[in-house]
Amino acid sequence: MKATARNIARSSDIAARVEALDSAQVSSDLDAQGCVVLKELLLPDECDVLSALYPDDENFRSRIVMGRHGFGRGEYKYFAYPLPDLIAQLRPALYARLCPVANRWNETMGIDIRYPDRHEAFLKRCHDAGQVRPTPLLLQYGEGDYNCLHQDLYGEHVFPLQVAILLSQPGRDFEGGEFVLTEQRPRMQSRPEVVPLRQGDAVAFAVHHRPVQGTRGPYRVNLRHGVSRIRSGRRHTVGVIFHDAK
């Protein structure tokens, strides 16, 4: 049987794979760097199936050409509801693992917002506020393409962490195209972080800001993320964003 985004999700236990992640390591890396690599989150067949969705517009609600908006070069498409099974399973499973960090960060930063344990309940909060459009997306880059540093803030209700999953294999499918984070601390120059990924690896990272412990207590730092220039080949990535958009 030909692998599709629907039947391949049934043949793999995505939720168990996410559940097996080391929560202490995830929390520690996010606290220290603002990001954590989740190695081999997806299998090669799953990566290939998701990449193959890109040409079929029936899977998506909109297409964005980055150069038209000053976002960089390349393009991406936002998935439509219902999401492909792989994404539909990953989104609530990853949310549940990241939710304790999100709540702890907000408490540390003195932000009153708390997030419910279940993603379904958080989406209801978004939808009740008019944020009803799905935000998971599939990005496609070719030679010379790049993604400018940015933040994915789509409305009043924002979950403070998101996940990007590399679907292509560096060195085989493309060269260059490193995932990049920058962190701006008060009265300091920005700190860059280049995150090496292999096919199927994911990076979870701060959407907007995170707490850092200073000598006088915790303070907020501002983060942006992007992708460096693709030197050759083609690169596909899935972005898993947990809040919906207006």
C-alpha positions as CSV (number, residue, x, y, z in Angstrom):
1,M,0.0,0.0,0.0
2,K,1.3,3.4,-0.9
3,A,2.2,5.5,2.1
4,T,0.1,8.6,2.6
5,A,-0.2,11.2,5.3
6,R,-3.2,9.4,6.6
7,N,-2.2,5.7,6.7
8,I,1.4,6.3,7.7
9,A,0.2,8.0,10.9
10,R,-1.7,4.8,11.8
11,S,1.4,2.7,11.4
12,S,3.5,4.8,13.8
13,D,2.9,5.8,17.4
14,I,3.6,9.5,17.4
15,A,2.1,10.1,20.8
16,A,4.3,7.4,22.4
17,R,7.4,8.8,20.7
18,V,6.7,12.3,22.2
19,E,5.8,10.7,25.5
20,A,9.3,9.1,25.6
21,L,11.1,12.4,25.4
22,D,13.2,13.2,28.5
23,S,11.2,15.9,30.2
24,A,14.1,17.0,32.4
25,Q,16.4,17.4,29.4
26,V,13.8,19.3,27.4
27,S,13.1,21.7,30.3
28,S,16.8,22.2,31.0
29,D,17.8,22.9,27.4
30,L,14.9,25.3,27.0
31,D,15.9,27.2,30.2
32,A,19.5,27.4,29.2
33,Q,19.3,28.1,25.5
34,G,15.7,28.9,24.6
35,C,15.6,25.8,22.4
36,V,16.0,22.0,22.5
37,V,16.6,19.5,19.7
38,L,14.2,16.5,19.7
39,K,16.2,14.0,17.7
40,E,14.5,11.6,15.3
41,L,11.0,12.8,16.2
42,L,9.8,11.7,12.7
43,L,10.9,8.7,10.7
44,P,12.3,9.2,7.1
45,D,9.1,7.8,5.5
46,E,7.0,10.2,7.5
47,C,9.2,13.1,6.5
48,D,8.9,12.1,2.8
49,V,5.1,11.8,3.0
50,L,4.8,15.3,4.5
51,S,7.2,16.9,2.0
52,A,5.2,15.3,-0.8
53,L,2.0,17.1,0.3
54,Y,3.4,20.5,-0.8
55,P,2.2,20.5,-4.5
56,D,-1.4,19.6,-3.6
57,D,-3.2,22.8,-2.7
58,E,-6.2,20.9,-1.3
59,N,-4.1,20.3,1.9
60,F,-3.7,24.0,2.5
61,R,-5.7,27.2,3.3
62,S,-3.1,29.7,1.9
63,R,0.3,30.1,0.2
64,I,2.8,32.8,1.1
65,V,5.6,33.8,-1.2
66,M,8.2,35.4,1.2
67,G,9.7,37.8,-1.2
68,R,6.4,39.6,-1.7
69,H,6.2,40.5,2.0
70,G,9.9,41.1,2.8
71,F,10.1,37.9,4.8
72,G,13.1,36.5,2.8
73,R,13.0,34.2,-0.2
74,G,11.1,30.9,-0.5
75,E,7.5,30.1,0.2
76,Y,5.2,28.3,2.7
77,K,1.7,27.1,2.9
78,Y,-0.6,27.0,5.9
79,F,-2.4,23.7,6.4
80,A,-6.2,23.7,6.3
81,Y,-8.4,21.9,8.8
82,P,-8.7,18.9,9.1
83,L,-4.9,18.7,9.5
84,P,-3.0,15.7,8.1
85,D,-3.0,12.9,10.7
86,L,0.7,13.2,11.4
87,I,0.3,16.9,12.3
88,A,-3.0,16.3,14.1
89,Q,-1.3,13.8,16.4
90,L,1.9,15.7,16.9
91,R,0.3,19.0,17.8
92,P,-1.5,18.0,21.0
93,A,1.2,15.5,22.0
94,L,3.9,18.2,21.8
95,Y,1.7,20.8,23.5
96,A,1.2,18.5,26.5
97,R,5.0,18.1,26.9
98,L,5.8,21.8,26.5
99,C,2.9,23.2,28.6
100,P,4.6,22.8,32.0
101,V,7.6,24.8,30.7
102,A,5.3,27.5,29.3
103,N,3.4,27.9,32.5
104,R,6.6,28.0,34.6
105,W,8.1,30.6,32.3
106,N,5.1,32.8,32.6
107,E,5.1,32.5,36.4
108,T,8.8,33.4,36.5
109,M,8.3,36.4,34.2
110,G,5.2,37.6,36.2
111,I,2.8,37.0,33.4
112,D,-0.7,36.0,34.7
113,I,-1.6,33.8,31.7
114,R,-1.7,30.0,32.3
115,Y,-2.3,27.3,29.7
116,P,-4.6,24.4,30.1
117,D,-3.2,20.8,30.1
118,R,-5.0,19.8,27.0
119,H,-4.4,21.4,23.6
120,E,-8.1,21.1,22.8
121,A,-8.9,23.5,25.7
122,F,-6.3,26.0,24.6
123,L,-7.6,25.9,21.0
124,K,-11.1,26.7,22.4
125,R,-9.7,29.7,24.1
126,C,-8.2,30.8,20.7
127,H,-11.4,30.1,18.8
128,D,-13.6,31.9,21.3
129,A,-11.4,35.0,20.7
130,G,-11.9,34.7,16.9
131,Q,-8.5,33.0,16.3
132,V,-9.9,30.1,14.2
133,R,-7.4,29.6,11.3
134,P,-4.9,26.7,11.7
135,T,-1.3,27.8,11.8
136,P,0.8,24.6,11.2
137,L,2.7,25.2,8.0
138,L,4.9,23.5,5.4
139,L,7.9,25.5,4.2
140,Q,9.8,25.0,0.9
141,Y,13.2,26.6,0.1
142,G,15.3,26.4,-3.0
143,E,18.8,27.5,-3.9
144,G,19.4,31.1,-2.6
145,D,16.3,31.1,-0.4
146,Y,16.3,32.1,3.3
147,N,13.9,33.1,6.0
148,C,14.4,36.5,7.8
149,L,14.5,36.6,11.6
150,H,10.9,36.8,12.9
151,Q,8.3,35.8,15.5
152,D,5.1,33.8,14.8
153,L,2.5,35.9,16.7
154,Y,-0.9,35.5,15.2
155,G,-3.3,37.1,17.7
156,E,-3.9,37.9,21.4
157,H,-3.6,34.3,22.5
158,V,0.0,33.0,21.9
159,F,1.5,29.8,23.2
160,P,5.1,30.7,24.0
161,L,6.8,27.7,22.4
162,Q,6.7,26.2,18.9
163,V,8.4,23.3,17.0
164,A,10.0,23.1,13.6
165,I,10.8,19.7,12.1
166,L,13.3,19.3,9.3
167,L,11.9,17.0,6.6
168,S,14.9,17.0,4.2
169,Q,18.3,15.5,4.7
170,P,21.3,18.0,4.9
171,G,24.1,17.0,2.6
172,R,21.8,14.9,0.4
173,D,18.8,17.1,-0.4
174,F,20.3,20.5,0.3
175,E,23.3,22.4,1.6
176,G,23.2,25.4,3.9
177,G,19.9,26.4,5.3
178,E,20.7,26.2,9.0
179,F,18.1,27.0,11.6
180,V,19.1,30.2,13.5
181,L,17.9,31.8,16.7
182,T,18.9,35.2,18.0
183,E,18.4,36.4,21.6
184,Q,18.3,40.0,22.5
185,R,19.1,40.8,26.1
186,P,18.7,44.2,27.7
187,R,21.7,46.5,27.2
188,M,23.6,43.6,25.5
189,Q,24.3,42.7,21.9
190,S,22.2,39.9,20.4
191,R,23.3,36.3,20.9
192,P,23.1,34.0,17.9
193,E,22.4,30.2,18.1
194,V,22.8,27.9,15.1
195,V,20.9,24.7,15.6
196,P,22.2,21.7,13.6
197,L,19.4,19.3,12.5
198,R,19.2,16.0,10.6
199,Q,16.2,14.7,8.7
200,G,13.4,14.0,11.2
201,D,14.9,16.1,14.0
202,A,12.8,18.8,15.5
203,V,13.7,21.9,17.4
204,A,11.4,23.3,20.1
205,F,12.0,27.0,20.8
206,A,10.6,30.2,22.3
207,V,8.2,32.1,20.1
208,H,8.6,35.5,21.6
209,H,10.5,35.8,24.9
210,R,11.8,33.7,27.8
211,P,13.1,34.2,31.3
212,V,16.8,34.4,32.1
213,Q,18.2,34.4,35.6
214,G,20.2,37.5,36.4
215,T,22.1,38.7,39.4
216,R,19.1,40.7,40.5
217,G,16.5,38.0,39.6
218,P,14.9,36.8,36.4
219,Y,14.4,39.1,33.4
220,R,12.9,38.7,29.9
221,V,14.9,38.2,26.7
222,N,13.4,38.6,23.2
223,L,14.0,35.9,20.6
224,R,13.6,35.7,16.9
225,H,14.2,32.7,14.5
226,G,15.0,32.2,10.9
227,V,16.8,30.1,8.3
228,S,20.2,30.9,6.7
229,R,20.7,30.9,2.9
230,I,20.2,27.6,1.0
231,R,23.4,27.1,-1.0
232,S,22.0,24.3,-3.2
233,G,19.1,21.8,-3.4
234,R,15.6,22.0,-1.8
235,R,14.7,22.1,1.9
236,H,11.3,21.3,3.4
237,T,10.3,22.0,7.0
238,V,7.1,21.6,9.0
239,G,6.3,24.3,11.5
240,V,4.0,23.2,14.4
241,I,2.5,26.3,16.0
242,F,0.0,25.7,18.8
243,H,-2.1,28.8,18.7
244,D,-4.5,29.5,15.9
245,A,-4.7,32.8,13.9
246,K,-7.3,35.4,13.3
